[in-house]
Amino acid sequence: MIGSSPLPVPGWLVLLLLLSLSSSAAAARITQFSVLTGSDGTETVASVAAQPRNFHPLDRPSLSAGYTRDVHWLRLIVAREPGDPAELWLEIQPPYLDDIRLYEPQPGGGFSERRAGDRLPFAAREIPYRGFLFRIHPPPQGSYSLYLRMHTTSTSLLFARVWRPDDFHPAALEEALAMGFYYGMVALVLISNLIYWFWVRHRLYLAYAFYVAATAVLMSSIGGLTFQYLLPGHPRLADGAVGAGMFLATFASGLFFPMILRLGKRWSLLLLMFRLQVWLPPFAAITLFTGHYTEAGHALVLFNLAVTVLSVARAVRLFRDGVPGGTFLLFSLLVFAFGLLSNFLTVLGLLPGTLFAVHGVQIGGLGHMLLMHMAIAARVRAIDRERQQALAQAAAAEATAGEERAARRRQARFLSMLDHELKGPLAVIGGAVQSLRRLAGAGEPEVTRRHQRIHASVGRIDALIGQCLAYDRLDQEGVEVRRAPVDLRRLVAATVSECGEAGRRIECVFDGAARLSGDGGLLQVALHNLLENALKYAPAPAPIRVRVAQEGDRMVIEVADGGPGVEAASAERLFEPFVRGDSDLPGAGLGLYLVRRIARLHGGEATLAAVEEGGACFRLWLPLAEGCR
């Protein structure tokens, strides 16, 4: 897709009016326009004039032969109209033709030769104009034949018009005003998009500005303005400006349209084609120096036409999906594609040449600029709304997180206060119970049982407070694991000893080395919770089995009991905070949650393994440090 030059409605109307009315009026003096068939490029004007039957008449004073290196001979039969002056002007378009030779019959016989083309300095032209103008002098009565020889490396496209000088000047002025308005609007679009980009920093505006600028370069080169105003003394540079402009516009198109078309994996072919539009032009530009631009230009035109068709199909899909700006985008591409298609088919020689078709890209810019602006604006507005919503959600999340942090701080203060206020009384109660047991002695079994119940209750309250404090500490963000070498044999022995009399039910098995790098305090809390859970749910005197083994690059601690077991559907819920098993046994429902939390802080995991014989088996696996393997 080569870039279109955005054209506002008034400029389009003026240009279209000029092309339709003035063109037909000027062309009326050419009564016949024909092309020589069977030319091999070696003919002279004398040999051509001697074979009038070999000229094939065309419907209009224009030739469209596509990309070819052939030499074309044309014959124009010109007749005066009433009131015409002795001198008329023959206009030849487009301005990017390389070599044009006009042969005019002389009164004494023979032909005079005059040359033009973009390979001659602009000062060599008979009349300074962006196109080519020749002064001709038809006879007062009847008509006479002019011969044109055309040879160009770009598309072989030619239009001829004969003007009265007095009619040409106002037409050229109107054309200049229309083009001035046209390029003024292009500059306005370019500057406004750069301002929008600088303001909102969205790359879509920058890509569109580059696309508009590259298209303006192409259109000014095709229209002869680059040669006339920028490179009048450098015909070689001006000759390559059209090809360079087409390559630049193709490159800009490959950058801009993937953004506005929002291409995904399903449109990988179109995305690849746009990438080729970016990659190919730098290599194709080499043909401007090697003399192979004709072939490269032909291939690139066909490729761009295919990209345009697929881009319209993608725009239809965006329109159906209700994408913001999809309607504007679709109609923008449809209007652009209409003008572009007529231009491409004319350039390739598939449609008869008319100035309307040649300027189809510009005429297709009728709504392209405004609609594309609307599409971009709608897209950026939608992105901005999404960004604002995301910022609002982030602010709400931050506020919620702040509230949660404040609640956690209040909870931590409360637990700290509770620990401080209850530890003292609990210690007093525990000490008093022990004193009463010593005073009462072993004579009264009922009194002994009551002392034991009081002591157990004090222990449960103390353990509950300890678990709540551990939960509060471990559930905070940024908990630091203080790693150091840990001997699991010693850690297991110390934890089992804390279980008192119930620890006699615990059997410990060690397979191999039992060392790793971790936080010994946290690991002891995890193992204590597993043992307490097993002792609580497994009826006495059922044994509790602890197994420590190395499995590959990790250490596994298993705690198995002979209790009622756990249903598979409830296994994961047991590791959630404040979730307890289906029993009336006391507890806060935090033990297993803390086990998993400690495991994950070490980069490991805690799970419930399947047990065929019944009961439950909890597995705590931890990664080994490099120095402990």
Secondary structure, 3 states (H helix, E strand, C coil): CCCCCCCCHHHHHHHHHHHHHHHHHHHCCEEEEEEECCCCCCCCHHHHHCCHHHEEECCCCEEEEEECCCCEEEEEEEECCCCCCCCEEEEEECCCCCEEEEEEECCCCCEEEEEECCCCCHHHCCCCCCCEEEEECCCCCCEEEEEEEEECCCEEEEEEEEECHHHHHHHHHHHHHHHHHHHHHHHHHHHHHHHHHHHHCCHHHHHHHHHHHHHHHHHHHHCCHHHHHHCCCCHHHHHHHHHHHHHHHHHHHHHHHHHHHCCCHHHHHHHHHHHHHHHHHHHHCCHHHHCCHHHHHHHHHHHHHHHHHHHHHHHHHHHHCCCCCHHHHHHHHHHHHHHHHHHHHHHCCCCCCCHHHHCHHHHHHHCHHHHHHHHHHHHHHHHHHHHHHHHHHHHHHHHHHHHHHHHHHHHHHHHHHHHHHHHHHHHHHHHHHHHHHHHHCCCCHHHHHHHHHHHHHHHHHHHHHHHHHHHHHHCCCCCCCCCEEEEHHHHHHHHHHCCHHHHHHEEEEEECCCEEEECHHHHHHHHHHHHHHHHHHCCCCCCEEEEEEEECCEEEEEEECCCCCCCHHHCHHHHCCCCCCCCCCCCCCCHHHHHHHHHHHCCCEEEEECCCCCCCEEEEEEECCHHHC
